Amino acid sequence: MKIVEAEVCQDHNHMLVEILPSISVSSFVGYLKGKSTPMIFERHANLKYKYGNRHFWYRGYYVDTVGKNAKKIQKYIQNQLKEDWEYDQMTLKEYIESR
């Protein structure tokens, strides 16, 4: 497995990864979620107490194949935090102006 690009947002992650064709996507995502949870709890103990035995990750995920669009998707992921921030600012401005 190779992480080509990744960005962690407040409530979701974007990742561009390369996996072997012999590994199913669902197995990879399950492995990733399963192995990352204890690592996150180890580094951020407060989350362990907040979530307890409940699931840390949502059950679902979105996957798409990349092909020729790899560079475009990589650039999208790199700009994700900036785009989220700009969207939040527009939403806030619309809310203030509508009052």
C-alpha positions in Angstrom: 0.0 0.0 0.0 1.2 3.5 -0.7 -0.4 6.8 0.5 -0.1 9.2 -2.5 -1.9 12.1 -0.9 -4.0 12.6 2.3 -5.8 15.4 4.1 -7.5 15.2 7.4 -10.5 17.5 7.8 -12.5 18.1 10.9 -15.1 15.4 10.3 -13.7 13.4 7.3 -10.5 12.3 5.6 -9.5 12.3 1.9 -6.9 9.8 0.8 -5.4 8.9 -2.5 -3.9 5.4 -2.0 -2.4 2.7 -4.2 -3.2 -0.9 -3.2 -2.4 -4.2 -4.8 -5.1 -5.6 -7.1 -5.1 -8.7 -5.0 -6.4 -6.8 -2.0 -10.1 -6.0 -1.9 -11.1 -2.4 -1.2 -13.3 -3.4 1.7 -10.5 -5.4 3.3 -8.1 -2.5 3.0 -10.6 0.0 4.5 -11.4 -2.4 7.3 -7.7 -2.9 8.0 -7.0 0.8 7.9 -9.8 1.7 10.3 -9.1 -1.2 12.6 -5.4 -0.4 12.9 -5.7 3.3 13.1 -8.2 3.5 15.9 -5.8 2.2 18.7 -3.0 4.4 17.3 -5.3 7.5 17.5 -6.5 6.5 21.0 -2.9 6.1 22.1 -1.9 9.6 21.0 -5.2 11.2 22.0 -6.4 9.6 25.2 -9.4 11.9 25.6 -11.0 10.4 22.5 -10.8 6.9 24.0 -12.9 8.1 27.0 -15.2 10.0 24.7 -16.0 7.0 22.4 -15.4 4.1 24.8 -16.5 0.9 23.2 -18.5 2.6 20.5 -17.2 2.8 16.9 -14.7 5.6 16.3 -15.1 5.5 12.5 -18.4 5.6 10.6 -19.4 2.3 8.9 -19.4 3.7 5.4 -16.8 5.1 3.1 -16.6 6.3 -0.5 -14.2 4.8 -3.0 -13.6 5.4 -6.6 -10.9 4.3 -9.1 -8.6 7.0 -10.4 -7.0 6.0 -13.6 -6.0 9.0 -15.7 -7.3 11.6 -13.2 -4.8 10.8 -10.5 -3.1 14.3 -10.6 -6.4 16.1 -10.6 -7.6 14.1 -7.6 -4.3 14.7 -5.8 -4.6 18.4 -6.4 -8.2 18.3 -5.1 -7.1 16.6 -1.9 -4.2 19.1 -1.4 -6.7 22.0 -1.6 -9.5 20.4 0.5 -8.9 22.3 3.7 -8.7 25.7 1.9 -12.0 24.9 0.0 -13.7 23.8 3.2 -12.6 27.0 5.0 -13.8 29.1 2.1 -17.2 27.3 2.0 -17.6 27.8 5.8 -16.9 31.6 5.4 -19.5 31.9 2.6 -22.1 30.1 4.6 -21.3 32.3 7.7 -21.6 35.4 5.5 -25.0 34.2 4.0 -26.3 33.5 7.5 -25.3 37.0 8.8 -26.8 38.8 5.8 -30.1 36.9 6.0 -30.7 38.0 9.6 
